[in-house]
Amino acid sequence: MRIFIDYNNEQDKLSPPEDMEKLIEQCTAAALAEENIEDGAEVSVTLVDNARIREMNAEFREIDRETDVLSFPLGDEDGFEVDPDTDAILLGDIVISLEKANAQAEEYGHSFRREVAFLITHSLFHLLGYDHMTEDEEKEMFAKQEKVLQQLGITR
């Protein structure tokens, strides 16, 4: 399975984990495997600061506050579009506030890399159609996220 990543760092306040692109690729491959998806996939990940993610959260969700991650899925209940050049499914876009990720890592007492991996994985499951609007949905989604992170050896 080939993973195609469009990675952009649009902030200059914090350095991302050194292996950021590899981390995105590993999280994506593991999430797809968890869902028994054997196709290649394309995902876009953009790193921003708190001010930018707050703007985006207000614009797209009408919530005027910073958040840790935003997900913009391209798939729907009918499935995913496929890039004709690569035959990879188009998952969508992930936007992460590194400032918020860093603060949450400190708050939760684990590494910055672990928090970034969690946010990538969390967002990937949103791109794959999961949500956490009900308690049952939240349990299912969070169990999948934790399983992926455990498989990758990214623990608290």
Summary of the structure (lengths in Angstrom):
residues: 156
radius of gyration: 14.9
end to end distance: 28.1
largest distance: 43.4
contacts: 478
relative contact order: 0.18
helix: 46%
strand: 21%
